[in-house]
Amino acid sequence: MTYFEATINGAPITGRSDETILTCARRYGVYIPTLCELADIDHAPGTCRVCLVEIRTDGSAKTHLVTACTTPMQAGLEIRTRTPEVREKQRLQVELLLADHDQDCATCIRHGRCDLQDVAQFVGLRQNRFFDPARVATRPIDDSSPALIRNMKRCIRCQRCIAMCRDGQGVDALIQVGTGLDTAVGLRHGLTQKNSACVTCGQCVLVCPTGALGERDETDRALDMMYDPELVTVVQFAPAVRVGFGEEFGLPPGTNVEGQIITALRRLGADIVLDTNFGADLVIMEEGTELLHRLAHRKRPTFSSCCPAWINFAERHYPDILPLLSSTKSPQQCVGTLAKTYLPERMGIDPKRIRVISIMPCTAKKDEIARRQLIHDGVPEVDVVLTTREFARLLRREGIDLKTLEPSAFDNPYMSEYTGAGAIFGTTGGVMEAAVRTMYYIVNGRELETVELQQLRGFEGVRTATVDLGGAVGEVKVAMCHGLKPTRQIVETVRAGTADFDFIEVMACPGGCVDGGGSLRSKKQYLPHALKRRETLFGIDHKRAVRQSHNNRQVQALYRDFLGGPNSEKAHDLLHTWYTDRRIEMTQTVREIWADIKMTGKVY
């Protein structure tokens, strides 16, 4: 790497040979608007053209307009970011982006938090001379999925979603379709969102700068249930929600707002507030017992089953490994099914009156509740899932400011207690650590001395460790994956017979649930708060008086009074599921491969 002198807006700077004008400008605090570029995922296709700057090379009298995100720094560059011509061309480019863009911003889920709106304000846009309602009307909306809606009327063709799906997650469901003015984002082979290779992880939503990609909004359905006096609404929220929600209301990232969420839900009209952490403790009892049974019969490896996007990925991309998946339902579904069986029995409530609403940092949870395995005689185990983003919008529309609320505590005597093990479910490695704590106790009849297993904590895409469970089991080899691209790599080793693992934890989203596809989105950054949220979850675990799932008194009472024991016939009937081969064969034609190469703008 070499260094050289240049100027930005007349001020001397030192450029580097490994950076573009845009990255250099950022180092010096000079703002240049962008829409397609996203440094966190190494995406700079230069498609939006709003990062235009004026440059003059050393010794030349002629100036040029170039895109800052694709133009490398060089010695002697004179860079101007706000000349009249630059500003005029930026305004023109934004006008062109809006020519076939839905103008009804008030109905968009990204209204007020839209990168395109921000850039339009920055460039001083006052009119839209090229708006073509007829062309807008021809752009498709795919609302076939119960989880995600793809609205091409709001797409600006930045291609971030394609890059994330292909290079970030390794799913490769999204592609560029059409040419010229008809260019859009579509699904391979012309499939619908529901029937495609998409696993509804929602990471594409986190990088989309507009409202072109978003969750199916069900806030009105949730309100209707909570406002209906004939219904008993049971609301649960996930471990990651309490540490990934406060920044929406001006609190530091990672702040634990569990108590304020409980207060807010009661103010909205929720009749019973439960903690999905209770379900996490329950899953450990079922999954841990199941794993020990499999180990005793030399069935290995076992994959975890709590992440619905991972389940979708396995069913669509690797159905041959389905027998290796734990049959235990996710914590959300365990809470949901018990809220409609165990809870009404204990509280004397008619089960037909109960509606279960989940608040999750996950778009795939919306897809999960629609699975036919989790609907019984037409009655779903969970009725509505709201993402963290939807919950934030719901509180704002109801005039509830989270940071002004006094915290409340869970008070349901049957299904609200949780342990530290349940709390760490929300981050990568947490399921594994929680499982080891309980399996050790089952095998040895005593607690693991070192509760915090540092060898299971880390942030690499794939982490492996060996854990001594003692007794007749001895050492077990484990692996933890977060993000589907690393997951694909480890699944391939399992299929090839070269993997040597007993238990593999998979979380589809990088970082785990703390940065799920339904979590709060940050402008200009991808997953900026993962480590802070993760740190808070570990802090919750550290401070809990009870840190092992098997010591949750309400879980103990559940088994004593209702289920009989882990993996009992009744427990298996209520808390376990099965999987379906939904294979999607992904093939690319030469034409598609060439289009992909051209899309990247890279030279190979």
Secondary structure, 3 states (H helix, E strand, C coil): CCEEEEEECCEEEEEECCCEHHHHHHHCCCCCCCCCCEHHHCECCCCCCCCEEEEECCCCCCCEEEECCCCECCCCCEEECCCHHHHHHHHHHHHHHCCCCCCCHHHCCCCCCCHHHHHHHHCCCCCCCCCCHHHHHHCCEECCCCCEEEEHHHCCCCCHHHHHHHHHCCCCCEEEECCHHHCEEEEHHHCCCCCCCCCCCCHHHHHCCCCCEEECCCHHHHHHHHHCCCCEEEEEECCCHHHCCHHHHCCCCCCCCHHHHHHHHHHHCCCEEEEHHHHHHHHHHHHHHHHHHHHHCCCCCEECCCCHHHHHHHHHHCHHHHHHECCECCHHHHHHHHHCCHHHHHHCCCHHHEEEEEEECCCHHHHHCCCHHHEECCEECCCEEEEHHHHHHHHHHCCCCHHHCCCCCCCCCCCCCCCHHHHHHHCCCHHHHHHHHHHHHHHHCCCCCCCCCHHHCCCCCEEEEEEECCCCCCEEEEEEEECHHHHHHHHHHHHHCCCCCCEEEEECCCCHHHHCCCCCCCCCCCCCCHHHHHHHHHHHHHHCCCCCHHHCHHHHHHHHHHHCCCCCHHHHHHHECCCCCCCCCCCCCHHHHHHHHHHHCCCC
